[in-house]
């Protein structure tokens, strides 16, 4: 979905092409090819007797050693070594520019919200974890983005963009992946926010009660 969105943005607004490091279609092909190669190495290592699998040093994403039984979780992501240091390095700030035209996105979310209400589904917007230097650089634009969401969205907004800021060292390999301790802290903060929210808290409590009172299988 992310690649499809990137391709659509570049075609609709050609001037944004410079914000993307590579052509999104070529990036998908590269991702599929490298994933296939890594999986082939995992299978080969297992056939050889469960020997440790080492990702070659020229791999830009990881230079850690993994056991063949532990390289991927059930989503296909490689498992983070808790002792691994942060590899995240900030790109040029232009790469993190917030959207300047998001009115159509707001309209789509509001249409989805109408459908959700008809089916007793509660939607809410939550801003995720974010590197503090990026927020500091784009603060005015992000605050304007947040204000537009507050003015036009018809769903609850649970927090503000600056609520989950972390230093660069708290991110593992990109602005999306937190280091283990930061991930624990972030998860605990999200749980508290959802539990205490007047819109979602009671609904979550009711769902939790259903599971708590359900008979054991």
Secondary structure, DSSP 8 states (H G I E B T S, - for coil): -HHHHHHHHHHH-GGGGGGSSS-HHHHHHHHHHHHHHHHHHHHHHHHTTS-EEE--TT-SS---EEETTSSB-TTS-B---TT---------GGGG---S--HHHHHHHHHHHHHHHHTT---EE----EEHHHHHHTHHHHHHHHHHHHHH-SSEE---GGGGEE-GGGBSSSTT-B-HHHHHHHHHHHHHHHHH-TTTHHHHHHHHHHHHHS---
